[in-house]
Every structure is written in structure tokens, then in C-alpha cells.
Amino acid sequence: MLDGLPIWFWYLVVIAGTAFLVVRHLPRLARRRTQQRVPAATIARPEEPAAMTRIEMPEILAWLQTRAPRSPDLWHILPDLNWDHEEHLHPILLWVVRQPDCDAATAIDILKLMSDDVALDLASGGTRWAPSGFDPNDSDEVRLLQAICERSEGGGFAGPVLKQTMWPSTHANHQHLEMLQGVLAKIEAEGRSVPFPLPVKLLSAPVPDDVRPAKTPVRLDDDAILVPHDMA
């Protein structure tokens, strides 16, 4: 039936189809041209990260002692370094908790991240977790726990101003203290003792509502820190 239509009819069909496609695509072409005319200065670009220096874990303590700024916020992120390298991490954190302005939240985070129940047993002379030839008097793990406990029951820590990263609540802190009290009760039932007090005051204090996250340009990278060049 369509074969009998005149050729001019088919010309009209082609012209109408072309016009339809042009009209359909005009808004898209207009948008593209508008985008092309936008000055380069008005296009938002993500900020480039500042140049950073990588400091490996064995070098962090020396950096803290000699070149780093005195910053409780910086110290607060250090417990999140890789605990698989305790031989380097324990001395770092021991130095941190001995600083006069170390925040209480930092000390609590360390307690919750370290195996403080194991360290408590080791401090009592227990052998369940002790490697061959272990001496509790020569253990940075035991010294770290002892430093936190003695400072808790002595002059105390600064703040808290910073927010705990590990279960930040008064209830969670009380539960952790109860766990340590249970471990101590078992130690004493076996006729042993621990030569320092538990951190009762530190873990019994209410967690304030106005604490804040730590603010520092230093970043963690598993077993290292990334430091701006001007701080390295």
C-alpha cells in the first residue's frame, strides 16, 4: 500500500524526522555550550593534600621527644597505631601517659586497647601469659599499665577535654573497671598480688557531654604517622 506513495511524500518524512531530532537535542547542545563557556576559575576542584613526611613506628618516640609539638590532641590518636608492633608502641604510649597534659580520655583508650587484664596478671607474677624468662620488672607492657594506674590514683590526668574513641560512655568505663576488679580478685584468690592500685578514679569519673574529637594535622598509616613537612 505504501509503495504507491509519491516520492515527494518520502522527502517530507525525512525532513520532518530530521527536524524532530534537531529540536530534541537542542537543550542538550545548549547545556554543553554553556558549560564550555564557564571560566576555569569558577570550577570547584578538590584541595590537594599537604605534603607529608612518613615517620615509621621505631622513629616516632624520638620525634615526639625532640621535634614534635606538645599536643594532647596528637597524643590522643597514637593508641590507634598498629598493636602488632607492641615493642615500639608500648614505649611511645608510656611516654604519652607520663606527660603532665595527657588527657584522661587518652589513658582510658590505652587501657581498652591494650590487654590490661593480661598485663595485670603478668604484674602479679602470673605465668599463664608469660613467655619463657619473662620478668615483670622489665616489661614495658606492665610499666604502661602501672603508670596509668598510679597516676589515676595519684594526681590524675588532665581533662577530660577529648572524646574517647573506644566505647565513650560512663557505663562502659565502669564495666571495664569491674572486669579488672574481677581479674584482681582471681589473682588474690591464688595468693598473688599486684604492686600497684587499679585505675578506679580514672574509670569511675563520669564522661562529660562537652568533650570533643582530637584535632591534629598528623595522620595515622597503620604502623607509621604522616606528618606535615613543617612538623617533621
C-alpha positions in Angstrom: 0.0 0.0 0.0 2.8 2.4 0.9 4.7 1.5 -2.4 2.3 3.7 -4.4 3.0 7.0 -2.5 4.8 9.7 -4.5 8.5 10.4 -3.9 7.8 13.9 -2.5 6.0 12.3 0.4 9.1 10.4 1.4 11.1 13.6 1.2 8.7 15.2 3.6 9.0 12.3 6.0 12.9 12.6 6.0 12.7 16.4 6.6 10.2 16.0 9.4 12.3 13.3 11.1 15.5 15.4 10.9 13.7 18.4 12.3 12.4 16.3 15.2 15.9 15.1 16.1 17.3 18.6 16.0 14.6 20.0 18.2 15.0 17.1 20.6 18.8 17.6 21.0 18.8 21.5 21.2 18.6 21.7 25.0 21.5 19.2 25.4 23.6 21.1 23.0 22.8 24.4 24.7 23.8 23.0 28.1 27.1 21.7 26.7 27.9 25.0 25.2 27.1 26.8 28.4 29.4 24.5 30.4 32.1 25.1 27.9 31.9 28.8 28.4 32.2 28.7 32.2 35.5 30.3 33.2 38.0 27.8 34.6 38.3 29.8 37.8 34.7 29.0 38.8 35.0 25.2 38.5 35.5 23.8 42.0 38.4 21.5 42.4 39.3 19.3 45.4 42.0 20.7 47.6 45.3 18.9 47.2 46.6 17.3 50.4 49.5 19.0 52.0 52.9 17.3 51.5 53.6 14.9 54.3 56.6 13.1 55.8 56.2 9.5 56.8 57.7 8.5 60.2 57.9 4.8 60.9 57.0 3.5 64.3 60.5 2.8 65.6 61.2 6.5 65.0 58.1 8.0 66.5 59.2 8.2 70.1 62.4 10.1 69.2 60.3 12.5 67.0 57.9 13.1 69.9 60.7 13.8 72.3 62.7 16.2 70.1 60.7 17.7 67.2 57.0 17.2 67.6 54.8 20.0 69.1 53.4 19.4 72.6 49.9 18.4 71.6 47.5 16.3 73.7 45.4 16.1 70.5 48.3 14.5 68.7 49.0 12.1 71.5 45.3 11.1 71.6 45.5 9.4 68.1 48.6 7.4 68.8 46.9 4.5 70.6 45.3 3.7 67.2 48.7 2.7 65.8 49.2 -1.0 64.9 49.3 -3.0 68.1 51.1 -5.8 66.3 54.3 -3.8 67.0 54.0 -3.6 70.8 57.7 -3.5 71.2 57.6 0.0 69.7 54.1 1.1 70.7 54.4 0.4 74.4 57.4 2.9 74.9 55.5 5.5 72.8 52.4 5.3 74.9 54.4 5.1 78.2 56.0 8.4 77.3 52.5 9.8 76.4 50.8 8.9 79.7 53.8 10.4 81.6 53.2 13.9 80.1 51.5 16.3 82.5 48.9 17.4 80.0 48.0 13.9 78.8 44.2 13.8 78.6 42.2 11.3 80.7 40.4 10.0 77.6 43.8 9.1 76.1 44.7 7.0 79.1 41.3 5.3 79.0 41.6 4.5 75.3 45.0 2.9 76.0 43.6 0.7 78.8 40.8 -0.5 76.5 43.1 -1.2 73.6 45.9 -2.9 75.5 45.5 -6.3 77.1 45.3 -4.7 80.5 43.9 -7.9 82.1 46.9 -9.8 80.8 49.3 -7.1 82.0 47.7 -7.2 85.4 48.2 -10.9 85.7 51.8 -10.6 84.5 52.4 -7.8 87.0 51.4 -10.3 89.8 53.9 -12.8 88.7 51.4 -15.0 86.9 52.7 -17.5 84.4 49.6 -18.2 82.3 50.5 -15.5 79.7 54.2 -15.1 80.4 56.8 -16.1 77.8 59.8 -18.1 78.9 62.2 -16.0 81.0 59.6 -13.1 81.5 60.4 -10.5 84.1 57.5 -8.2 85.0 60.0 -5.7 86.3 61.5 -5.4 82.8 58.3 -5.2 80.8 57.1 -2.1 79.0 53.6 -3.6 79.0 53.5 -3.8 82.7 55.2 -0.4 83.1 52.5 1.1 80.9 49.6 -0.3 83.0 51.4 0.7 86.2 51.9 4.3 85.0 48.2 4.7 84.2 47.1 3.1 87.4 49.4 5.1 89.7 48.6 8.4 88.0 44.9 7.6 88.2 45.1 7.2 92.0 47.6 10.0 92.4 47.5 13.3 90.8 45.2 12.2 88.0 45.2 13.1 84.3 44.3 16.3 82.6 40.7 16.9 81.4 39.0 15.1 80.0 38.6 17.5 77.2 39.0 15.0 74.4 36.4 12.3 73.4 37.3 8.7 73.9 37.4 6.6 70.7 36.8 3.3 72.5 33.2 2.9 73.9 33.0 6.5 75.2 30.5 6.2 78.0 30.5 6.3 81.8 28.7 2.9 81.8 31.4 1.3 79.5 34.2 2.6 81.7 32.5 1.2 84.8 32.2 -2.2 83.1 35.9 -2.1 82.2 36.8 -1.4 85.8 34.6 -4.3 87.0 36.4 -6.6 84.6 39.8 -5.5 86.1 38.4 -5.9 89.6 37.4 -9.5 88.7 40.8 -10.3 87.4 42.4 -8.9 90.6 40.1 -10.9 92.7 41.2 -14.1 90.9 44.8 -13.1 91.3 44.4 -12.6 95.0 42.5 -15.8 95.4 45.5 -17.6 94.0 47.7 -16.0 96.6 49.4 -13.4 94.4 49.2 -9.6 94.5 49.7 -6.6 92.2 52.2 -4.0 93.3 50.1 -1.0 92.2 46.4 0.0 92.5 43.7 -0.4 89.9 42.7 2.8 88.0 39.5 3.3 90.0 39.3 7.1 89.9 40.1 7.2 86.1 37.4 4.7 85.2 34.8 5.9 87.8 34.7 9.5 86.7 31.6 10.5 84.6 32.2 11.1 80.9 31.4 14.8 80.3 29.0 15.8 77.5 31.2 18.6 76.1 34.2 16.5 75.1 35.4 16.8 71.5 37.4 14.7 69.0 41.1 15.3 68.7 42.2 17.9 66.1 45.7 17.3 64.6 47.2 17.5 61.1 49.1 14.3 61.8 47.6 11.2 60.2 48.0 7.5 61.1 49.1 5.0 58.5 48.9 1.6 60.2 52.4 1.3 61.7 53.5 4.9 60.9 52.4 8.5 61.1 52.2 11.1 58.3 53.4 14.5 59.4 53.3 17.8 57.6 56.8 18.8 56.3 57.0 21.8 58.7 56.5 19.5 61.7 58.9 16.7 60.6 
